[in-house]
């Protein structure tokens, strides 16, 4: 059961990273609009952080079969811990942080940094051992 969660969690995390990178590359103004919406309502705030925490748990679960288990473990721990911390802090802090970045990042810079999402997604899925697991019917 944990292997399935780790497998599908890492696939979802990789797809999410790829989609975010594509949005940033193709529509940087829309990406900034979406950033402005971060934490704008309690539902978005909570949902965003629960998804982030789930990705962190998937990284922790996948760390046992990862190419770099320590990196996956501690990145997952950071994602889970920071999600819990942001959930317990006043939501207005999260809103202010998102708005500050959305107001200070120019669209050309958003497009420029989008290129890092694609190698990060590739490193994530290859480092998690997803390909070897996908080819093994016992694992997947």
DOTI-711329 format. One record per residue (C-alpha): x negated, z negated, y. Coordinates in nm, 3 decimals. Each point is the difference from the previous one (the first is absolute). Layout:
! residues N
<xx:X zz:Z yy:Y> $
...
END
This chain:
! residues 140
<xx:0.000 zz:0.000 yy:0.000> $
<xx:-0.279 zz:-0.091 yy:0.245> $
<xx:-0.179 zz:0.326 yy:-0.083> $
<xx:0.312 zz:0.199 yy:0.087> $
<xx:0.036 zz:-0.185 yy:0.331> $
<xx:-0.366 zz:0.058 yy:0.080> $
<xx:0.018 zz:0.367 yy:-0.100> $
<xx:0.316 zz:0.085 yy:0.197> $
<xx:-0.098 zz:-0.227 yy:0.289> $
<xx:-0.331 zz:0.181 yy:0.041> $
<xx:0.171 zz:0.340 yy:-0.027> $
<xx:0.253 zz:-0.106 yy:0.267> $
<xx:-0.277 zz:-0.142 yy:0.223> $
<xx:-0.197 zz:0.323 yy:-0.030> $
<xx:0.303 zz:0.216 yy:0.078> $
<xx:0.088 zz:-0.221 yy:0.296> $
<xx:-0.354 zz:0.030 yy:0.137> $
<xx:0.008 zz:0.377 yy:-0.044> $
<xx:0.339 zz:0.034 yy:0.175> $
<xx:-0.109 zz:-0.223 yy:0.289> $
<xx:-0.315 zz:0.208 yy:0.040> $
<xx:0.203 zz:0.321 yy:-0.002> $
<xx:0.242 zz:-0.133 yy:0.263> $
<xx:-0.292 zz:-0.111 yy:0.216> $
<xx:-0.168 zz:0.342 yy:-0.035> $
<xx:0.306 zz:0.219 yy:0.055> $
<xx:0.217 zz:-0.213 yy:0.230> $
<xx:-0.217 zz:-0.262 yy:0.175> $
<xx:0.268 zz:-0.069 yy:0.263> $
<xx:0.251 zz:-0.076 yy:-0.276> $
<xx:-0.258 zz:-0.224 yy:-0.168> $
<xx:-0.033 zz:-0.196 yy:0.325> $
<xx:0.379 zz:-0.020 yy:0.025> $
<xx:0.013 zz:-0.143 yy:-0.353> $
<xx:-0.272 zz:-0.249 yy:0.090> $
<xx:0.214 zz:-0.112 yy:0.295> $
<xx:0.281 zz:-0.071 yy:-0.247> $
<xx:-0.216 zz:-0.236 yy:-0.206> $
<xx:0.161 zz:-0.344 yy:-0.002> $
<xx:0.268 zz:0.119 yy:0.243> $
<xx:0.272 zz:-0.161 yy:-0.213> $
<xx:-0.011 zz:-0.284 yy:-0.249> $
<xx:0.084 zz:0.243 yy:-0.282> $
<xx:-0.284 zz:0.240 yy:0.088> $
<xx:-0.243 zz:-0.289 yy:0.054> $
<xx:0.082 zz:-0.165 yy:-0.332> $
<xx:0.018 zz:0.326 yy:-0.193> $
<xx:-0.332 zz:0.123 yy:0.136> $
<xx:-0.177 zz:-0.321 yy:-0.096> $
<xx:0.163 zz:-0.025 yy:-0.344> $
<xx:-0.111 zz:0.356 yy:-0.078> $
<xx:-0.349 zz:-0.079 yy:0.127> $
<xx:-0.009 zz:-0.313 yy:-0.215> $
<xx:0.120 zz:0.197 yy:-0.304> $
<xx:-0.282 zz:0.250 yy:0.052> $
<xx:-0.240 zz:-0.295 yy:0.015> $
<xx:0.138 zz:-0.142 yy:-0.326> $
<xx:-0.037 zz:0.343 yy:-0.161> $
<xx:-0.364 zz:0.011 yy:0.109> $
<xx:-0.059 zz:-0.346 yy:-0.147> $
<xx:0.169 zz:0.104 yy:-0.325> $
<xx:-0.199 zz:0.325 yy:-0.013> $
<xx:-0.331 zz:-0.171 yy:0.074> $
<xx:-0.067 zz:-0.069 yy:-0.367> $
<xx:-0.025 zz:0.370 yy:-0.080> $
<xx:-0.135 zz:0.111 yy:0.338> $
<xx:-0.335 zz:0.163 yy:0.052> $
<xx:-0.084 zz:-0.273 yy:0.254> $
<xx:0.206 zz:-0.301 yy:-0.112> $
<xx:-0.123 zz:-0.234 yy:0.272> $
<xx:0.090 zz:0.244 yy:0.277> $
<xx:0.349 zz:0.049 yy:-0.142> $
<xx:0.051 zz:-0.372 yy:-0.060> $
<xx:-0.107 zz:-0.115 yy:0.347> $
<xx:0.175 zz:0.284 yy:0.181> $
<xx:0.317 zz:-0.091 yy:-0.187> $
<xx:-0.047 zz:-0.368 yy:0.084> $
<xx:-0.047 zz:0.093 yy:0.367> $
<xx:0.317 zz:0.213 yy:0.001> $
<xx:0.209 zz:-0.274 yy:-0.162> $
<xx:-0.142 zz:-0.283 yy:0.213> $
<xx:0.029 zz:0.192 yy:0.327> $
<xx:0.357 zz:0.104 yy:-0.088> $
<xx:0.098 zz:-0.363 yy:-0.059> $
<xx:-0.176 zz:-0.107 yy:0.321> $
<xx:0.175 zz:0.266 yy:0.209> $
<xx:0.334 zz:-0.095 yy:-0.158> $
<xx:-0.034 zz:-0.362 yy:0.108> $
<xx:-0.128 zz:0.073 yy:0.352> $
<xx:0.252 zz:0.077 yy:0.274> $
<xx:0.127 zz:0.357 yy:-0.038> $
<xx:-0.051 zz:0.066 yy:0.371> $
<xx:-0.378 zz:-0.019 yy:-0.060> $
<xx:0.024 zz:0.280 yy:-0.256> $
<xx:0.219 zz:0.204 yy:0.238> $
<xx:-0.246 zz:-0.052 yy:0.287> $
<xx:-0.295 zz:0.100 yy:-0.217> $
<xx:0.169 zz:0.321 yy:-0.118> $
<xx:0.111 zz:0.092 yy:0.352> $
<xx:-0.345 zz:-0.065 yy:0.144> $
<xx:-0.161 zz:0.241 yy:-0.248> $
<xx:0.276 zz:0.260 yy:0.040> $
<xx:-0.048 zz:-0.008 yy:0.378> $
<xx:-0.381 zz:0.015 yy:-0.010> $
<xx:-0.067 zz:0.257 yy:-0.273> $
<xx:0.010 zz:0.358 yy:0.128> $
<xx:0.157 zz:0.262 yy:-0.227> $
<xx:-0.329 zz:0.190 yy:-0.036> $
<xx:-0.168 zz:-0.314 yy:-0.137> $
<xx:0.286 zz:-0.061 yy:-0.246> $
<xx:-0.046 zz:0.357 yy:-0.124> $
<xx:-0.378 zz:-0.050 yy:-0.019> $
<xx:0.012 zz:-0.320 yy:-0.205> $
<xx:0.261 zz:0.148 yy:-0.235> $
<xx:-0.277 zz:0.178 yy:-0.189> $
<xx:-0.115 zz:-0.335 yy:-0.140> $
<xx:0.331 zz:-0.052 yy:-0.181> $
<xx:-0.061 zz:0.284 yy:-0.245> $
<xx:-0.339 zz:-0.109 yy:-0.139> $
<xx:0.130 zz:-0.359 yy:0.002> $
<xx:0.298 zz:0.108 yy:-0.214> $
<xx:-0.231 zz:0.190 yy:-0.236> $
<xx:-0.236 zz:-0.299 yy:-0.026> $
<xx:0.293 zz:-0.232 yy:-0.058> $
<xx:0.145 zz:0.195 yy:-0.289> $
<xx:-0.334 zz:0.084 yy:-0.159> $
<xx:-0.142 zz:-0.349 yy:0.051> $
<xx:0.307 zz:-0.158 yy:-0.158> $
<xx:-0.056 zz:0.193 yy:-0.322> $
<xx:0.340 zz:0.169 yy:0.037> $
<xx:-0.115 zz:0.334 yy:-0.139> $
<xx:-0.143 zz:-0.147 yy:-0.316> $
<xx:0.310 zz:-0.215 yy:-0.042> $
<xx:0.232 zz:0.297 yy:0.058> $
<xx:-0.167 zz:0.188 yy:-0.284> $
<xx:0.033 zz:-0.294 yy:-0.239> $
<xx:0.356 zz:-0.035 yy:-0.136> $
<xx:-0.063 zz:-0.361 yy:-0.103> $
<xx:-0.098 zz:-0.098 yy:0.355> $
<xx:0.267 zz:0.196 yy:0.188> $
END
